[in-house]
């Protein structure tokens, strides 16, 4: 195979398949994500030896020669964990491919130490790096080894507070897009009492607005309902905030498009994640959607007590 990079291909950029490397902390949900992607039509390869990654990417993205017309996968997901042969070289391999011009994206699944401990204890299995030490020792050792990968990821997803079904619902809209060359912007509402999302690229605090919780007729409703949304959005400062976020993201989106970064998470928080953050996330999703941006909304803590 040639190793000259994608510029040697005889097809347009829009025809080049998407290639995602899916990795992250053990116990953070790789199997669930792989199953969702497979159901959505992605060609999923599990624990490929890292040394074969460049060859696989080139095979997936080279031009058809006519013999395999219509059979070459257009969406490829390579799922790797720390047990894969040559995993220690994954960060270097990904960076080399990117430097050569390949369209390759990295999805990193993360979760808090506490969440990972609970998951391993619930299935009564040791961590791959635990050895004769404690479960937490293995988790922390893995986190240190994966720090560079996480920092270079195109998309980081925090699965700490999600069960299998919730994670599936969160993943689904990310990989069903028909947006083409657009930035996929996730607007996530959350409650500060349940923790700031690990995967947020930007975090905004809505606690400067009056809380509908203290209005008896609004307390049992959510920010997705008109009475609460209208109450939140008409408060002093709400409109100025929304306008400011729109202006802030204009140069950011332009830069992401230049750098071919497609996935961004903007988190909007309030105390419990039920009223103010929900209403503002919905409004921002409506305002920010456009020619260069495709938005979707995730309400992380809406079902919490």
C-alpha positions, 0 to 999 in steps of 0.5 A: 500500500502507498503511504503518501496520504489522502492527497493521492486519492482520486475522489473528492473530500466529500466521498472520503469515509468517516473513520473514528477511533473509539477508546477511553477508560475501561468500564466507561461504555465502549461496548455500548457505543460500539453496538450503537454505532454498528446499529447505525451502519458503522463498520466496527472493528474491535481491538485491532493491533495498533500497528495496523491502524495506518493500513486500515485507514488507508484501505478504508479511504482509498479510491474504489478500483471498480471491483469492490464498488458499493462494498467499501465501508463509508463509516468505520469505527475502530474500538480500542482499549488498553489491552490492545496490542501496541496500545501504548503507541496509539496516541503517536499513531493517531497524530502521525495519521493526522499530520499526514492529512487523513480525516481521522477522529478520536472519541474518548469515553470517560467517567469518574473514578467513583462511577468506574469503581461501582461498575467494576464492583457490580460485575465483580471483575478486576480492572485490566491494570489492577494486578495484585493492587486495589481496583482504584489503583488500576483505574488511576494508572489507566487514567495517567496512561490515557491523559495524552489521548484524552487531551487530543480527542475530538470528542469526549463523552462523560458516561458517569451518570448514564446507564446503558439506555441513557448512553445509547440515547446520547450517542445516537444523535452524534452519529446519525448526522447528515449535516456534511461539513457542519459543527455538531453542537450539543447543548447540555443542561445539567444541575450543579448539585450533580456535578459539572459534566466532564465532557463539556467544552464550555460551561455557563452558569444560569444561577444568576437568574431567578429560580422558578422552583420558588414560584409555586405554580412553576415548581413541578414543571420543567424548562421544556414547558412554555410557562417556565421557559417564558418566565426564565427568558424574560428575566433581566439579563437573560436576553443579553446572555443569549445574545452574548453567547451567539456573538462568542461562538461566531469566531469559534465556529469559524475556527472549528470549521477551518480546523475540521473539528465537528463536535462541541459540547456547550453545558448550561447549568443551574442548581438542579438541572430542571428549570433555568438550564433546560429553558436556556439550552433549548433556546440556545439550540434554536438560536445557534442552529444554522448553515454551519451549525447543527444543534441537538439538546441533551438534558442530563439531569432532567429526570433527577429527584 
